[in-house]
Amino acid sequence: MTKKTPGKPPGKPPGKPAKKRTTRDKAVRLKTARGRKNSSTRWLQRQLNDPYVREAERLGYRSRAVFKIKEMDEKQHLIKPGMTIVDLGAAPGGWSQYAVKQKAGKVIALDILPMDNIPGVTFLEMDFMDDNAPEALITAIGGDVDLVMSDMAPNTMGHKSTDHIRIMALVEAAYEFATQVLKPGGTFVSKVLQGGAQDTVLKQMKKDFTTVKHIKPPASRKGSAEQYVVAAGFKKT
């Protein structure tokens, strides 16, 4: 009987080091549990192996989405100390958390979903598309706004044209609100789908703002159709 060398994998010739494990080797793989769809298993597996998810947990952020605004901020310098910021589609609160960490003066957040309290953030649980939502936000703000940021998105239906129309309706509503509350020089950031803002909205943005850019931050998953429009330097009339 051949004696195995302690600490070496079976079958390895003596003197040859064991293969070093890599991050890919350590990827978490889930078995499909009874009653759980394959799509749910794939989603869980992707979450467990997502470095942004792990980093968000390590830093105490509520979701990986925080890195999208962080990466845009680092390039575009969106958030400065003392700013008044409106965060639309805020839940679970990662973008608001980041704004507070960057020493924003006032953060007003809104979402149709509930959100746990964040010190320094005023949260309104309501549908932005409700007729009374803009007025409720304006009351909570109590003045002009430096930055309106929107990560709002409808539930996708899997039909590209329909999904684009639905998200653009939110973009247009958020944009109309932003032009009512932004101070001169203010900034508007909003999620859109690939193809960017529709021509009519984009043309109006270019009239109302000094610069308009489309950005896909690295934290946005490669397979996702989302990107963001950043309009800076509001020309308030």
CYANA upper distance limits for C-alpha pairs under 8 A (distance plus 0.5 A):
  4 LYS  CA      8 LYS  CA      8.19
  4 LYS  CA     10 PRO  CA      7.50
  5 THR  CA     14 PRO  CA      7.85
  8 LYS  CA     12 LYS  CA      7.37
  8 LYS  CA     17 PRO  CA      8.02
  8 LYS  CA     18 ALA  CA      6.83
  9 PRO  CA     18 ALA  CA      7.16
 12 LYS  CA     16 LYS  CA      7.24
 12 LYS  CA     18 ALA  CA      8.04
 21 ARG  CA     25 ASP  CA      6.48
 21 ARG  CA     26 LYS  CA      7.96
 22 THR  CA     26 LYS  CA      7.15
 23 THR  CA     27 ALA  CA      7.13
 27 ALA  CA     49 ASN  CA      6.57
 28 VAL  CA     45 GLN  CA      7.04
 28 VAL  CA     48 LEU  CA      7.10
 28 VAL  CA     49 ASN  CA      6.75
 29 ARG  CA     45 GLN  CA      6.65
 30 LEU  CA     41 THR  CA      7.17
 30 LEU  CA     44 LEU  CA      8.43
 30 LEU  CA     45 GLN  CA      6.71
 31 LYS  CA     41 THR  CA      7.85
 32 THR  CA     36 ARG  CA      6.92
 32 THR  CA     37 LYS  CA      7.66
 32 THR  CA     38 ASN  CA      6.78
 32 THR  CA     41 THR  CA      6.39
 33 ALA  CA     37 LYS  CA      8.46
 33 ALA  CA     41 THR  CA      8.44
 36 ARG  CA     40 SER  CA      6.88
 36 ARG  CA     41 THR  CA      7.44
 37 LYS  CA     41 THR  CA      6.93
 38 ASN  CA     42 ARG  CA      6.70
 39 SER  CA     43 TRP  CA      6.69
 40 SER  CA     44 LEU  CA      6.68
 41 THR  CA     45 GLN  CA      6.59
 42 ARG  CA     46 ARG  CA      6.57
 43 TRP  CA     47 GLN  CA      6.69
 44 LEU  CA     48 LEU  CA      6.64
 45 GLN  CA     49 ASN  CA      6.73
 46 ARG  CA     50 ASP  CA      6.41
 47 GLN  CA     53 VAL  CA      6.98
 48 LEU  CA     53 VAL  CA      7.90
 48 LEU  CA     54 ARG  CA      8.19
 49 ASN  CA     53 VAL  CA      8.45
 50 ASP  CA     54 ARG  CA      7.07
 51 PRO  CA     55 GLU  CA      6.57
 52 TYR  CA     56 ALA  CA      6.51
 52 TYR  CA     64 ARG  CA      5.84
 52 TYR  CA     67 PHE  CA      7.95
 52 TYR  CA    219 ALA  CA      7.66
 53 VAL  CA     57 GLU  CA      6.81
 53 VAL  CA     63 SER  CA      7.26
 53 VAL  CA     64 ARG  CA      5.49
 54 ARG  CA     58 ARG  CA      6.69
 55 GLU  CA     59 LEU  CA      6.66
 55 GLU  CA     64 ARG  CA      8.29
 56 ALA  CA     60 GLY  CA      6.48
 56 ALA  CA     61 TYR  CA      5.36
 56 ALA  CA     62 ARG  CA      7.26
 56 ALA  CA     63 SER  CA      6.55
 56 ALA  CA     64 ARG  CA      6.04
 56 ALA  CA     66 VAL  CA      8.15
 57 GLU  CA     61 TYR  CA      6.48
 57 GLU  CA     62 ARG  CA      7.72
 57 GLU  CA     63 SER  CA      8.21
 61 TYR  CA     66 VAL  CA      7.63
 61 TYR  CA     94 GLY  CA      6.30
 61 TYR  CA     97 GLN  CA      7.61
 62 ARG  CA     66 VAL  CA      8.35
 62 ARG  CA     92 PRO  CA      6.68
 62 ARG  CA     93 GLY  CA      6.77
 62 ARG  CA     94 GLY  CA      5.70
 63 SER  CA     92 PRO  CA      7.54
 63 SER  CA     93 GLY  CA      8.18
 63 SER  CA     94 GLY  CA      6.18
 64 ARG  CA     68 LYS  CA      8.38
 64 ARG  CA     94 GLY  CA      8.17
 64 ARG  CA    219 ALA  CA      8.28
 65 ALA  CA     69 ILE  CA      7.82
 65 ALA  CA     94 GLY  CA      6.97
 65 ALA  CA     95 TRP  CA      7.83
 65 ALA  CA    219 ALA  CA      7.89
 65 ALA  CA    220 SER  CA      8.45
 66 VAL  CA     70 LYS  CA      6.70
 66 VAL  CA     94 GLY  CA      5.27
 66 VAL  CA     95 TRP  CA      5.71
 66 VAL  CA     98 TYR  CA      7.23
 67 PHE  CA     71 GLU  CA      6.33
 67 PHE  CA    219 ALA  CA      6.42
 68 LYS  CA     72 MET  CA      6.78
 68 LYS  CA    217 PRO  CA      6.18
 68 LYS  CA    218 PRO  CA      7.82
 68 LYS  CA    219 ALA  CA      5.86
 68 LYS  CA    220 SER  CA      7.01
 69 ILE  CA     73 ASP  CA      6.36
 69 ILE  CA     95 TRP  CA      7.01
 69 ILE  CA     98 TYR  CA      8.49
 70 LYS  CA     74 GLU  CA      6.63
 70 LYS  CA     98 TYR  CA      7.81
 71 GLU  CA     75 LYS  CA      7.01
 71 GLU  CA    217 PRO  CA      6.67
 71 GLU  CA    218 PRO  CA      7.95
 71 GLU  CA    219 ALA  CA      8.20
 72 MET  CA     76 GLN  CA      6.33
 72 MET  CA     77 HIS  CA      8.10
 72 MET  CA     78 LEU  CA      8.02
 72 MET  CA    215 ILE  CA      8.26
 72 MET  CA    217 PRO  CA      6.94
 73 ASP  CA     77 HIS  CA      5.21
 73 ASP  CA     78 LEU  CA      5.40
 73 ASP  CA     79 ILE  CA      6.99
 74 GLU  CA     78 LEU  CA      8.33
 78 LEU  CA    147 LEU  CA      8.12
 78 LEU  CA    187 THR  CA      7.89
 79 ILE  CA     83 MET  CA      7.54
 79 ILE  CA     99 ALA  CA      7.37
 79 ILE  CA    102 GLN  CA      7.33
 79 ILE  CA    104 ALA  CA      7.63
 79 ILE  CA    147 LEU  CA      8.23
 80 LYS  CA    102 GLN  CA      7.23
 80 LYS  CA    103 LYS  CA      7.63
 80 LYS  CA    104 ALA  CA      6.94
 81 PRO  CA    102 GLN  CA      6.81
 81 PRO  CA    103 LYS  CA      5.18
 81 PRO  CA    104 ALA  CA      5.35
 81 PRO  CA    105 GLY  CA      6.97
 82 GLY  CA    103 LYS  CA      6.83
 82 GLY  CA    104 ALA  CA      5.20
 82 GLY  CA    105 GLY  CA      4.29
 82 GLY  CA    106 LYS  CA      7.69
 83 MET  CA    103 LYS  CA      8.48
 83 MET  CA    104 ALA  CA      5.31
 83 MET  CA    105 GLY  CA      5.46
 83 MET  CA    106 LYS  CA      6.97
 83 MET  CA    145 VAL  CA      8.12
 83 MET  CA    146 ASP  CA      6.33
 83 MET  CA    147 LEU  CA      8.07
 84 THR  CA    104 ALA  CA      6.98
 84 THR  CA    105 GLY  CA      6.17
 84 THR  CA    106 LYS  CA      5.14
 84 THR  CA    107 VAL  CA      6.47
 84 THR  CA    141 ILE  CA      8.40
 84 THR  CA    144 ASP  CA      8.09
 84 THR  CA    145 VAL  CA      5.63
 84 THR  CA    146 ASP  CA      5.87
 84 THR  CA    147 LEU  CA      7.23
 85 ILE  CA     99 ALA  CA      8.41
 85 ILE  CA    104 ALA  CA      7.76
 85 ILE  CA    106 LYS  CA      6.67
 85 ILE  CA    107 VAL  CA      5.32
 85 ILE  CA    108 ILE  CA      6.78
 85 ILE  CA    145 VAL  CA      6.51
 85 ILE  CA    146 ASP  CA      6.49
 85 ILE  CA    147 LEU  CA      5.38
 85 ILE  CA    148 VAL  CA      6.39
 85 ILE  CA    149 MET  CA      8.07
 86 VAL  CA    107 VAL  CA      6.35
 86 VAL  CA    108 ILE  CA      5.33
 86 VAL  CA    109 ALA  CA      6.31
 86 VAL  CA    110 LEU  CA      8.50
 86 VAL  CA    145 VAL  CA      7.81
 86 VAL  CA    147 LEU  CA      6.89
 86 VAL  CA    148 VAL  CA      5.31
 86 VAL  CA    149 MET  CA      6.71
 87 ASP  CA     95 TRP  CA      7.78
 87 ASP  CA     96 SER  CA      7.09
 87 ASP  CA    107 VAL  CA      7.67
 87 ASP  CA    108 ILE  CA      6.64
 87 ASP  CA    109 ALA  CA      5.05
 87 ASP  CA    110 LEU  CA      6.85
 87 ASP  CA    148 VAL  CA      6.77
 87 ASP  CA    149 MET  CA      5.64
 87 ASP  CA    150 SER  CA      6.40
 87 ASP  CA    151 ASP  CA      8.39
 88 LEU  CA    109 ALA  CA      6.47
 88 LEU  CA    110 LEU  CA      5.64
 88 LEU  CA    111 ASP  CA      6.89
 88 LEU  CA    128 PHE  CA      8.23
 88 LEU  CA    148 VAL  CA      8.13
 88 LEU  CA    149 MET  CA      6.71
 88 LEU  CA    150 SER  CA      5.03
 88 LEU  CA    151 ASP  CA      6.78
 88 LEU  CA    152 MET  CA      6.75
 88 LEU  CA    174 ALA  CA      8.49
 89 GLY  CA    109 ALA  CA      8.15
 89 GLY  CA    110 LEU  CA      6.41
 89 GLY  CA    111 ASP  CA      5.21
 89 GLY  CA    112 ILE  CA      7.98
 89 GLY  CA    150 SER  CA      6.53
 89 GLY  CA    151 ASP  CA      5.75
 89 GLY  CA    152 MET  CA      4.86
 89 GLY  CA    153 ALA  CA      8.08
 90 ALA  CA     94 GLY  CA      7.93
 90 ALA  CA     95 TRP  CA      7.27
 90 ALA  CA     96 SER  CA      7.41
 90 ALA  CA    109 ALA  CA      6.27
 90 ALA  CA    110 LEU  CA      6.22
 90 ALA  CA    111 ASP  CA      5.99
 90 ALA  CA    150 SER  CA      8.22
 90 ALA  CA    151 ASP  CA      7.45
 90 ALA  CA    152 MET  CA      8.22
 91 ALA  CA    110 LEU  CA      8.24
 91 ALA  CA    111 ASP  CA      6.44
 91 ALA  CA    113 LEU  CA      6.94
 91 ALA  CA    114 PRO  CA      7.43
 91 ALA  CA    115 MET  CA      5.97
 92 PRO  CA    114 PRO  CA      8.32
 92 PRO  CA    115 MET  CA      6.01
 92 PRO  CA    116 ASP  CA      7.94
 93 GLY  CA     97 GLN  CA      6.57
 93 GLY  CA    115 MET  CA      7.30
 93 GLY  CA    116 ASP  CA      8.41
 93 GLY  CA    118 ILE  CA      8.27
 94 GLY  CA     98 TYR  CA      6.75
 95 TRP  CA     99 ALA  CA      6.75
 96 SER  CA    100 VAL  CA      6.75
 96 SER  CA    107 VAL  CA      7.35
 96 SER  CA    109 ALA  CA      7.55
 96 SER  CA    118 ILE  CA      8.47
 96 SER  CA    121 VAL  CA      7.55
 97 GLN  CA    101 LYS  CA      6.72
 97 GLN  CA    118 ILE  CA      7.56
 98 TYR  CA    102 GLN  CA      6.72
 99 ALA  CA    103 LYS  CA      7.06
 99 ALA  CA    104 ALA  CA      6.07
 99 ALA  CA    107 VAL  CA      7.90
100 VAL  CA    104 ALA  CA      5.75
100 VAL  CA    105 GLY  CA      8.30
100 VAL  CA    107 VAL  CA      7.89
100 VAL  CA    120 GLY  CA      7.11
100 VAL  CA    121 VAL  CA      8.18
106 LYS  CA    120 GLY  CA      7.42
106 LYS  CA    121 VAL  CA      7.47
107 VAL  CA    120 GLY  CA      7.31
107 VAL  CA    121 VAL  CA      5.47
107 VAL  CA    122 THR  CA      6.81
108 ILE  CA    121 VAL  CA      6.37
108 ILE  CA    122 THR  CA      5.35
108 ILE  CA    123 PHE  CA      6.50
108 ILE  CA    124 LEU  CA      8.22
108 ILE  CA    137 LEU  CA      7.97
108 ILE  CA    140 ALA  CA      7.63
108 ILE  CA    141 ILE  CA      7.20
109 ALA  CA    121 VAL  CA      7.29
109 ALA  CA    122 THR  CA      6.55
109 ALA  CA    123 PHE  CA      5.22
109 ALA  CA    124 LEU  CA      6.70
110 LEU  CA    123 PHE  CA      6.20
110 LEU  CA    124 LEU  CA      5.24
110 LEU  CA    125 GLU  CA      6.31
110 LEU  CA    126 MET  CA      7.11
110 LEU  CA    127 ASP  CA      8.41
110 LEU  CA    128 PHE  CA      7.84
111 ASP  CA    115 MET  CA      8.34
111 ASP  CA    124 LEU  CA      7.21
111 ASP  CA    125 GLU  CA      5.80
111 ASP  CA    126 MET  CA      6.20
111 ASP  CA    127 ASP  CA      6.81
111 ASP  CA    128 PHE  CA      7.62
112 ILE  CA    125 GLU  CA      5.93
112 ILE  CA    126 MET  CA      5.02
112 ILE  CA    127 ASP  CA      5.07
112 ILE  CA    128 PHE  CA      7.77
113 LEU  CA    125 GLU  CA      6.89
113 LEU  CA    126 MET  CA      7.95
114 PRO  CA    125 GLU  CA      6.49
115 MET  CA    123 PHE  CA      8.17
115 MET  CA    125 GLU  CA      8.24
117 ASN  CA    121 VAL  CA      8.03
117 ASN  CA    123 PHE  CA      8.14
122 THR  CA    140 ALA  CA      8.27
124 LEU  CA    137 LEU  CA      8.35
126 MET  CA    130 ASP  CA      8.15
126 MET  CA    133 ALA  CA      7.48
127 ASP  CA    133 ALA  CA      7.37
128 PHE  CA    133 ALA  CA      5.83
128 PHE  CA    134 PRO  CA      7.63
129 MET  CA    133 ALA  CA      7.37
129 MET  CA    170 LEU  CA      8.34
129 MET  CA    173 ALA  CA      8.11
132 ASN  CA    136 ALA  CA      6.75
133 ALA  CA    137 LEU  CA      6.72
134 PRO  CA    138 ILE  CA      6.68
134 PRO  CA    177 PHE  CA      7.33
135 GLU  CA    139 THR  CA      6.66
136 ALA  CA    140 ALA  CA      6.77
137 LEU  CA    141 ILE  CA      6.55
138 ILE  CA    142 GLY  CA      6.69
138 ILE  CA    143 GLY  CA      7.93
138 ILE  CA    181 VAL  CA      8.00
141 ILE  CA    145 VAL  CA      8.15
143 GLY  CA    181 VAL  CA      8.22
144 ASP  CA    181 VAL  CA      5.95
144 ASP  CA    182 LEU  CA      6.18
144 ASP  CA    183 LYS  CA      5.85
145 VAL  CA    181 VAL  CA      6.20
145 VAL  CA    182 LEU  CA      5.13
145 VAL  CA    183 LYS  CA      6.17
145 VAL  CA    186 GLY  CA      7.64
146 ASP  CA    182 LEU  CA      6.36
146 ASP  CA    183 LYS  CA      6.52
146 ASP  CA    185 GLY  CA      8.16
146 ASP  CA    186 GLY  CA      5.20
146 ASP  CA    187 THR  CA      6.89
147 LEU  CA    182 LEU  CA      7.40
147 LEU  CA    186 GLY  CA      6.23
147 LEU  CA    187 THR  CA      5.31
147 LEU  CA    188 PHE  CA      6.38
147 LEU  CA    189 VAL  CA      8.28
148 VAL  CA    178 ALA  CA      6.59
148 VAL  CA    182 LEU  CA      7.99
148 VAL  CA    187 THR  CA      6.93
148 VAL  CA    188 PHE  CA      5.45
148 VAL  CA    189 VAL  CA      6.83
149 MET  CA    188 PHE  CA      6.36
149 MET  CA    189 VAL  CA      5.08
149 MET  CA    190 SER  CA      6.33
150 SER  CA    174 ALA  CA      7.69
150 SER  CA    189 VAL  CA      6.54
150 SER  CA    190 SER  CA      5.08
150 SER  CA    191 LYS  CA      6.85
151 ASP  CA    190 SER  CA      6.52
151 ASP  CA    191 LYS  CA      5.80
152 MET  CA    167 ILE  CA      8.42
152 MET  CA    170 LEU  CA      7.52
152 MET  CA    190 SER  CA      8.24
152 MET  CA    191 LYS  CA      7.27
153 ALA  CA    167 ILE  CA      6.18
153 ALA  CA    170 LEU  CA      7.71
153 ALA  CA    191 LYS  CA      7.91
154 PRO  CA    163 ASP  CA      8.31
154 PRO  CA    166 ARG  CA      7.14
154 PRO  CA    167 ILE  CA      6.58
156 THR  CA    163 ASP  CA      6.15
157 MET  CA    162 THR  CA      7.98
157 MET  CA    163 ASP  CA      6.83
158 GLY  CA    163 ASP  CA      7.55
159 HIS  CA    163 ASP  CA      6.46
160 LYS  CA    164 HIS  CA      6.61
161 SER  CA    165 ILE  CA      6.78
162 THR  CA    166 ARG  CA      6.73
163 ASP  CA    167 ILE  CA      6.73
164 HIS  CA    168 MET  CA      6.53
164 HIS  CA    193 LEU  CA      6.92
165 ILE  CA    169 ALA  CA      6.77
166 ARG  CA    170 LEU  CA      7.33
167 ILE  CA    171 VAL  CA      6.79
167 ILE  CA    192 VAL  CA      7.21
167 ILE  CA    193 LEU  CA      8.03
168 MET  CA    172 GLU  CA      6.49
168 MET  CA    192 VAL  CA      7.39
168 MET  CA    197 ALA  CA      7.74
168 MET  CA    198 GLN  CA      8.04
169 ALA  CA    173 ALA  CA      6.74
170 LEU  CA    174 ALA  CA      6.55
171 VAL  CA    175 TYR  CA      6.47
171 VAL  CA    190 SER  CA      7.10
171 VAL  CA    191 LYS  CA      7.85
171 VAL  CA    192 VAL  CA      7.59
172 GLU  CA    176 GLU  CA      6.61
172 GLU  CA    201 VAL  CA      7.55
173 ALA  CA    177 PHE  CA      6.80
174 ALA  CA    178 ALA  CA      6.60
174 ALA  CA    190 SER  CA      8.44
175 TYR  CA    179 THR  CA      6.79
175 TYR  CA    188 PHE  CA      7.92
176 GLU  CA    180 GLN  CA      7.17
177 PHE  CA    181 VAL  CA      7.08
178 ALA  CA    182 LEU  CA      6.15
178 ALA  CA    188 PHE  CA      7.26
179 THR  CA    236 LYS  CA      8.24
182 LEU  CA    186 GLY  CA      5.97
182 LEU  CA    187 THR  CA      7.90
182 LEU  CA    234 PHE  CA      7.74
182 LEU  CA    236 LYS  CA      8.19
183 LYS  CA    234 PHE  CA      7.68
183 LYS  CA    236 LYS  CA      7.19
184 PRO  CA    233 GLY  CA      7.49
184 PRO  CA    234 PHE  CA      5.75
184 PRO  CA    235 LYS  CA      6.14
184 PRO  CA    236 LYS  CA      5.58
185 GLY  CA    232 ALA  CA      7.36
185 GLY  CA    233 GLY  CA      4.45
185 GLY  CA    234 PHE  CA      4.97
185 GLY  CA    235 LYS  CA      6.98
185 GLY  CA    236 LYS  CA      8.32
186 GLY  CA    232 ALA  CA      6.75
186 GLY  CA    233 GLY  CA      5.95
186 GLY  CA    234 PHE  CA      5.46
187 THR  CA    230 VAL  CA      7.79
187 THR  CA    231 ALA  CA      6.16
187 THR  CA    232 ALA  CA      4.89
187 THR  CA    233 GLY  CA      6.63
187 THR  CA    234 PHE  CA      6.85
188 PHE  CA    229 VAL  CA      8.46
188 PHE  CA    230 VAL  CA      6.42
188 PHE  CA    231 ALA  CA      5.62
188 PHE  CA    232 ALA  CA      6.97
189 VAL  CA    228 TYR  CA      7.25
189 VAL  CA    229 VAL  CA      6.19
189 VAL  CA    230 VAL  CA      5.09
189 VAL  CA    231 ALA  CA      6.89
190 SER  CA    228 TYR  CA      5.93
190 SER  CA    229 VAL  CA      5.93
190 SER  CA    230 VAL  CA      7.30
191 LYS  CA    226 GLU  CA      7.15
191 LYS  CA    227 GLN  CA      6.36
191 LYS  CA    228 TYR  CA      4.92
191 LYS  CA    229 VAL  CA      6.98
192 VAL  CA    196 GLY  CA      6.22
192 VAL  CA    197 ALA  CA      6.81
192 VAL  CA    226 GLU  CA      6.29
192 VAL  CA    227 GLN  CA      5.98
192 VAL  CA    228 TYR  CA      6.00
192 VAL  CA    229 VAL  CA      7.30
193 LEU  CA    197 ALA  CA      8.22
193 LEU  CA    225 ALA  CA      5.85
193 LEU  CA    226 GLU  CA      4.89
193 LEU  CA    227 GLN  CA      6.23
193 LEU  CA    228 TYR  CA      8.32
194 GLN  CA    225 ALA  CA      5.60
194 GLN  CA    226 GLU  CA      6.30
194 GLN  CA    227 GLN  CA      6.75
196 GLY  CA    214 HIS  CA      7.30
196 GLY  CA    227 GLN  CA      7.65
196 GLY  CA    228 TYR  CA      8.10
196 GLY  CA    229 VAL  CA      7.65
197 ALA  CA    201 VAL  CA      6.76
197 ALA  CA    202 LEU  CA      6.13
197 ALA  CA    229 VAL  CA      7.68
198 GLN  CA    202 LEU  CA      6.47
199 ASP  CA    203 LYS  CA      6.41
200 THR  CA    204 GLN  CA      6.90
201 VAL  CA    205 MET  CA      6.66
202 LEU  CA    206 LYS  CA      6.75
203 LYS  CA    207 LYS  CA      7.00
204 GLN  CA    208 ASP  CA      6.71
205 MET  CA    209 PHE  CA      6.27
205 MET  CA    212 VAL  CA      7.46
205 MET  CA    231 ALA  CA      7.39
206 LYS  CA    210 THR  CA      7.30
206 LYS  CA    211 THR  CA      7.28
206 LYS  CA    212 VAL  CA      6.76
208 ASP  CA    234 PHE  CA      6.37
208 ASP  CA    235 LYS  CA      5.85
208 ASP  CA    236 LYS  CA      7.91
209 PHE  CA    231 ALA  CA      6.51
209 PHE  CA    232 ALA  CA      6.21
209 PHE  CA    233 GLY  CA      5.57
209 PHE  CA    234 PHE  CA      4.91
209 PHE  CA    235 LYS  CA      6.11
210 THR  CA    231 ALA  CA      8.01
210 THR  CA    232 ALA  CA      6.51
210 THR  CA    233 GLY  CA      5.35
210 THR  CA    234 PHE  CA      7.06
210 THR  CA    235 LYS  CA      7.76
211 THR  CA    231 ALA  CA      6.22
211 THR  CA    232 ALA  CA      5.86
211 THR  CA    233 GLY  CA      7.12
212 VAL  CA    229 VAL  CA      7.50
212 VAL  CA    230 VAL  CA      6.18
212 VAL  CA    231 ALA  CA      4.84
212 VAL  CA    232 ALA  CA      6.98
213 LYS  CA    229 VAL  CA      6.15
213 LYS  CA    230 VAL  CA      5.71
213 LYS  CA    231 ALA  CA      6.98
214 HIS  CA    227 GLN  CA      7.37
214 HIS  CA    228 TYR  CA      6.06
214 HIS  CA    229 VAL  CA      4.96
214 HIS  CA    230 VAL  CA      6.76
215 ILE  CA    227 GLN  CA      6.30
215 ILE  CA    228 TYR  CA      5.66
215 ILE  CA    229 VAL  CA      6.76
215 ILE  CA    230 VAL  CA      7.86
216 LYS  CA    220 SER  CA      6.98
216 LYS  CA    226 GLU  CA      7.84
216 LYS  CA    227 GLN  CA      5.10
216 LYS  CA    228 TYR  CA      6.66
217 PRO  CA    227 GLN  CA      7.95
220 SER  CA    224 SER  CA      7.41
220 SER  CA    226 GLU  CA      7.76
220 SER  CA    227 GLN  CA      8.05
